[in-house]
Amino acid sequence: MSNPVSALSRATVVYVAGHHGLVGSAIVRHLRRQGFSNVVGARSAELDLRDRVATRRFFEHQSPDVVIDAAARVGGIVANSEYPVDFLGDNLRIQLNLLETAHEFGVERLLFLGSSCIYPKFALQPISESSLLTGPLEETNDAYAIAKIAGIMHVQGYRRQYGRRWISAMPTNLYGPGDNFDLRTSHVLPALLRKFHEGVLKDDDEVVVWGSGRPRREFLHVDDLAAACLFLLENYDHPTPINVGSGEDLEISELAELVAGVAGFRGRIVFDTSKPDGTPRKLLNVNRLSELGWSPSISIADGIASTYRWFVENVSKQRSSQRAFQGAGLD
């Protein structure tokens, strides 16, 4: 299933592309907790990975031994539907620049992070890695999915043409500290956290949730993904992308009830069926990863509770402080 891989030296220079985002920041935290002393990154304001010259300059300066590609333009159903050109073009440029530059500088270990949206809309559940390219994609995020599929093929090409020991991993729906809680551009779980939190603050009688509530989704805490990334770099070496998930899913209606309970919302939950549902079900088959010896450690209930606490402390309070400051004038 996989060629032998040795443990990484904790002195290895690891470049985490996208280190300030939801996934990248979790990977940085995990690597540092595991004793890695040379974890490097750059904010998008400092390094635009769509710029090949700037990307090359960064590699010249940092000389990474390992690259983890967690950099991407991401968003929810609305953002993906309205800006397909941006999602396709930006992600292709980021991937091309990172992979081509990593190859130029002789990086032997690289982990490309894709997404479960690469799989067909009506793939057999749970979705195995062999489902890739066997059917049409979900149309609301097909541009993003095509970009990620191109990244997988690029990694496989470098393995086949140049012998690079590069790998790809496909995470399920992720959540956790550092997530995007904007109601227009976020994914479903953080959007629900904010909706129910604001419902409590406003003492609303009801909170409206997009869609029918019937689609089923799988969720993985981003700290579990970070642990899986290091595990794969040290235990997996194969051209086939590998799924990373919890192996369990739940209906959006169940998720809404769970989030409402965590936020303390006691009103009615109303489902707006005029809004799109997206893919009916999206559960990953994680047998290959389980057989390697890895499994997640954070339950969905515990993960939502800790993420809600982070949101209250880092997003909700900050927004309240900003409003108070903006409303305070000088006589």
GIZIHU-V62308 format. One record per run of one state. SS is the DSSP state (a for helix, b for strand, c for the rest). FROM is the first residue (numbers start at 1). TO is the last residue. If there is no record, write none. Layout:
# GIZIHU-V62308
ss=SS from=FROM to=TO
ss=SS from=FROM to=TO
This chain:
# GIZIHU-V62308
ss=c from=1 to=12
ss=b from=13 to=17
ss=c from=18 to=21
ss=a from=22 to=33
ss=c from=34 to=37
ss=b from=38 to=40
ss=c from=41 to=51
ss=a from=52 to=62
ss=c from=63 to=65
ss=b from=66 to=69
ss=c from=70 to=76
ss=a from=77 to=82
ss=c from=83 to=83
ss=a from=84 to=104
ss=c from=105 to=108
ss=b from=109 to=113
ss=c from=114 to=115
ss=a from=116 to=118
ss=c from=119 to=126
ss=b from=127 to=127
ss=c from=128 to=128
ss=a from=129 to=131
ss=c from=132 to=138
ss=a from=139 to=162
ss=c from=163 to=164
ss=b from=165 to=171
ss=c from=172 to=172
ss=b from=173 to=175
ss=c from=176 to=187
ss=a from=188 to=201
ss=c from=202 to=205
ss=b from=206 to=210
ss=c from=211 to=215
ss=b from=216 to=221
ss=a from=222 to=235
ss=c from=236 to=241
ss=b from=242 to=244
ss=c from=245 to=248
ss=b from=249 to=251
ss=a from=252 to=263
ss=c from=264 to=267
ss=b from=268 to=272
ss=c from=273 to=280
ss=b from=281 to=282
ss=c from=283 to=283
ss=b from=284 to=284
ss=c from=285 to=286
ss=a from=287 to=292
ss=c from=293 to=299
ss=a from=300 to=327
ss=c from=328 to=331
